[in-house]
């Protein structure tokens, strides 16, 4: 009986202590780029798998223009940063085995579309980061690497 009373008191303390405080919603703020490093750990991120997010050209695959079209929607939820899964050309559906680190996969749009996304996101004070895993290079670029390495004189 004493254990039950203790447990009830303990739960009541947890309940009233934890739920009596108001939940704060972090509002997007104008931030100086020099302190951006300190800002990211406190951002509200939204991760996007582009091909399944929003399709603007009716080909059945989400695209960068779809993200641009939904920026106001994301901003209204308090999203402060978007984390994009890889958008570079790749033979796989998940795009982690990249064949061209400087490009955008044709299904998603163009590099110009990406530049527009960044510009429009920044207008809404939304930052963009890309999941870029350089050790997941596609096997399709092996010849490129071997040609470059063979041209190096190691002696």
C-alpha positions in Angstrom: 0.0 0.0 0.0 2.8 2.4 0.9 4.5 1.7 -2.5 1.2 2.6 -4.3 0.9 5.9 -2.5 4.5 6.7 -3.2 4.0 5.9 -6.9 0.9 8.0 -7.1 2.7 11.0 -5.5 5.7 10.5 -7.7 3.5 10.4 -10.9 1.5 13.5 -9.7 4.7 15.4 -9.2 5.9 14.4 -12.7 2.6 15.3 -14.2 2.2 18.7 -12.6 5.9 19.6 -13.0 6.2 18.5 -16.6 2.9 19.7 -18.0 2.5 22.9 -16.1 5.1 24.6 -18.3 4.0 26.2 -21.5 5.4 24.7 -24.7 7.4 27.3 -26.6 7.3 27.3 -30.4 10.5 28.6 -31.9 9.8 31.2 -34.5 12.1 31.7 -37.5 14.5 34.6 -36.9 16.7 36.7 -39.2 20.2 35.3 -38.6 23.6 36.6 -39.4 25.4 34.0 -41.5 28.5 34.2 -39.3 26.5 32.6 -36.4 24.7 30.1 -38.6 26.9 27.3 -37.2 25.4 27.9 -33.8 21.9 28.2 -35.2 21.6 24.7 -36.8 21.5 22.7 -33.6 18.4 24.7 -32.6 16.6 24.7 -36.0 13.4 22.9 -36.8 14.4 20.6 -39.7 12.2 18.9 -42.2 13.9 16.1 -44.2 12.7 15.6 -47.8 13.1 12.6 -50.0 12.6 14.6 -53.2 11.2 11.9 -55.4 8.3 11.2 -53.1 7.6 14.8 -51.9 5.7 16.7 -54.6 5.5 16.2 -58.4 5.0 19.3 -60.5 5.4 17.9 -64.0 3.1 14.8 -63.6 5.8 12.2 -64.3 5.2 10.4 -61.1 8.4 11.6 -59.4 8.7 14.4 -57.0 11.0 17.3 -58.1 12.8 20.4 -56.9 10.1 22.6 -58.2 7.6 20.7 -56.0 9.7 21.8 -53.0 9.7 25.4 -54.2 5.9 25.2 -54.6 5.5 24.0 -51.0 7.9 26.4 -49.3 5.1 28.6 -47.9 3.3 25.4 -46.6 6.5 24.3 -44.8 7.2 27.8 -43.5 3.8 28.0 -41.9 4.7 24.9 -39.8 7.7 26.8 -38.4 10.2 24.8 -40.5 13.6 26.7 -40.4 15.7 24.3 -42.4 15.2 21.6 -45.0 17.5 18.6 -45.1 17.4 17.1 -48.6 18.3 13.5 -49.2 20.8 13.3 -52.1 19.7 15.0 -55.3 22.7 14.3 -57.4 22.7 11.9 -60.4 22.7 8.3 -59.3 21.6 4.9 -60.8 19.7 3.9 -57.6 16.3 5.1 -56.3 17.8 6.6 -53.1 20.5 8.5 -54.9 23.2 7.8 -52.3 25.6 6.2 -54.8 26.4 9.5 -56.7 27.9 9.6 -60.2 28.2 13.4 -60.4 28.7 15.5 -57.3 28.1 18.7 -59.2 24.8 17.9 -60.9 21.2 17.4 -60.1 19.4 14.2 -61.1 17.3 14.7 -64.3 14.2 13.4 -62.6 14.4 16.1 -60.0 15.1 19.1 -62.3 18.2 21.1 -63.1 21.0 22.9 -61.2 19.1 26.1 -62.1 16.0 24.7 -60.4 18.1 24.0 -57.3 19.4 27.6 -57.3 15.8 28.8 -57.4 15.0 26.6 -54.5 17.8 28.0 -52.4 16.9 31.6 -53.3 13.2 31.1 -52.6 13.9 29.2 -49.3 16.2 32.0 -48.1 13.5 34.6 -48.9 11.4 32.7 -46.3 14.5 32.4 -44.0 14.6 28.6 -44.5 18.1 27.1 -44.8 18.9 24.2 -47.1 21.3 21.4 -46.5 22.0 18.3 -48.6 22.7 14.8 -47.4 26.0 14.3 -49.2 27.8 11.1 -48.3 31.1 11.1 -50.3 32.0 7.6 -49.4 29.0 6.3 -51.3 30.3 7.0 -54.7 28.7 4.9 -57.4 30.7 2.1 -59.0 29.9 3.6 -62.3 32.5 6.3 -61.7 35.3 3.8 -61.1 36.9 4.4 -64.5 37.0 8.2 -63.8 38.8 7.6 -60.5 41.2 5.0 -61.9 42.2 7.3 -64.8 42.9 10.1 -62.4 44.9 8.0 -60.0 46.9 6.3 -62.8 48.0 9.8 -64.0 49.6 10.6 -60.7 53.3 10.0 -60.4 53.9 8.6 -56.9 57.7 8.4 -57.2 
